[in-house]
Amino acid sequence: MPELPEVEAARRAIEEHCLGKRIKKAIIANDPKVIDGVSPSDFESALVGKTLISALRKGKNLWFLLDSPPFPSFQFGMAGAIYIKGVAVTKYKRSTVNDTDEWPSKYSKLFIELDDGLELSFTDKRRFAKVRLLKDPASVPPISELGPDALLEPMAVDEFYESLHKKKIAIKALLLDQSFISGIGNWIADEVLYQASIHPLQTASSLSKGSCATLHKCIKEVIQYAVQVDAECSCFPLEWLFHFRWGKKPGTVNGKKIDFIAAGGRTTAYVPELQKLSGGQAVKAAVKSKRQTPKRKKSDHDDDDDDDDEVKDDANKPGSEEEEAARKAKSTRELKPRGHVKKPPTKQISKASDDNDDEENDKGAAADDDDEIENGGADDDNDNDDEKDRKKKPSRVSNDKQAKAKKESNKKVTNQNSRRPKKKMK
């Protein structure tokens, strides 16, 4: 993303190759999202015939000073870039237009041909940039609302400390605020905080005077170095975080792990081992981390869980062989069914069972007779079944016995019937 060094490199390229030349031709894209507040035809007519006097910059904004107003201004956004045909202007990841691409690029929003044949173009692949035509760009928003330029108008150390001391927001968010300091973007903020060993979420007002002085020094050194090499990132020192922050997965810098968090509304690269929260924020972060720590999964620490199981097993082991024998005996008793439960009969006891049934039937003859009285002889069939189960006696004997039993039953019925009236008389 274009930040102060990238925009400054573009300004220097224009200053070196384009000043004093007259604009012969201009082509403005019909893209109202980028071309702000003016039609392409009006924009073109305002440029043609004008001489380019100077190129100015504040923060991440650039504008051309012509021999008469209005002046074109450029807010680079996420992927805005200046290209001069035949001139190597700094390239960065989101804006690169290759030499083999069509010219002017299909992403061109403003194209200018100078009287000596030199051509330049402002391109924007992602359409977050703004190109305006203003009478005095420095006196109107967004440029008029910018804070001091990080390169051209650096704060003194004491002024910087006093300014931070009044801000109760995260330091990363404050550095990205263009009304505080203009020109610092996402990668520069991450770089200077890494080099100053300051956590991106550390509240600005809580920084010590020493930390503020270190941060002030890092901002100055990083920006000056990047501008000196025309924002050519391959020339940045190898130990800079810049070279390792672009991967999708956390990497390492100087042997230390890089992690990513959200700070100031932007993805933020930092090194937890070096950039730690301090003061009350460190305590709060520790408490919050402890509360949010998920319960340990068994599969994550199988060895630890195995150790715990061994401890539990040791607690259940008996202290001697006698205790072990007693435990086994107790387990055996508990497994046995309680109460007088008879085992299920086997096939060999069927005959004995029949004999026992005969004895019980003979002993309970009186009870059976009573049941016959109440049931009206309904149990006769049951008696016949019992007889069949006996030792297959001749049918004559069985019939005599049935007749005898019937006579005794009739006598009882007669006796009971004769007694009933007497009971009623009482």
Buried (B, 14 or more C-beta within 10 A) or exposed (E): BBBBBBBBBBBBBBBEBBBEBBBBEBBBBEBEEBBBEBEBEEBBEBBEBBBBBBBBBBBBBBBBBBEEEBBBBBBBBBBBBBBBEEBEBBBBEBBEBEEEEEEBBEBBBBBBBBEEEBBBBBBBBBBBBBBBBBEEBBEEEBBEEBBBBBBEEBBEBEEBBEBBBEBEBBBBBBBBBBEBBBBBBBBBBBBBBBBBBBBBBBBBEBBEEEBBBBBBBBBBEBBEBBBEBBBBBEEBEEEBBBBBBEEEEEBEBEEBEBEBBEBBEBEBBBBBEBBBBBEEBEEEBEEEEEEEEEEEEEEEEEEEBEEEEEEEEEEEEEEEEEEEEEEEEEEEEEEEEEEEEEEEEEEEEEEEEEEEEBEEBEEEEEEBBBBBEEEEEEBBEEBEEBBEEEEEEEEEEBEEEBEEBEEEBEEBEEEEEEEEEEEEEE
